[in-house]
Amino acid sequence: MFTGLFAAICTLFYIKLSFDVIKLRRKHKVGIGHAGHTDLSAAIRAHANFIEYTPLAVILLFILEFQKVSSILLLAFASTFLIGRVLHAIALNKANIRIRVFGMLLTFLVLISMALFNGFLYFI
């Protein structure tokens, strides 16, 4: 199943973001919150933001796969979502608003597209 691979890749990226937070918590000796460290705050938000959007993407992709949607379309949705999330995480850590906005646009584009496609399939 394609969704299994997508979920696995997302999980590995989520763990990478988790390790980024852990590394900065150790560096700054901060157990909870960010204690005013902007790099830690950005890493925490990148980690949290990823997990806020990814479950919806996995669910929507699974439903599309279950309905026998083209593998090419599934790959396009999954890869675009991942590119958007990776760009967003990088941009948060580098404080680059343009890349961050582009990453969010890709994320929203994929989520909206998958939601509409799922809704359309319901009616046909």
Secondary structure, 3 states (H helix, E strand, C coil): CHHHHHHHHHHHHHHHHHHHHHHHHHHHCCCCCCCCCHHHHHHHHHHHHHHHHHHHHHHHHHHHHHCCCCHHHHHHHHHHHHHHHHHHHHHHHHCCHHHHHHHHHHHHHHHHHHHHHHHHHHHC
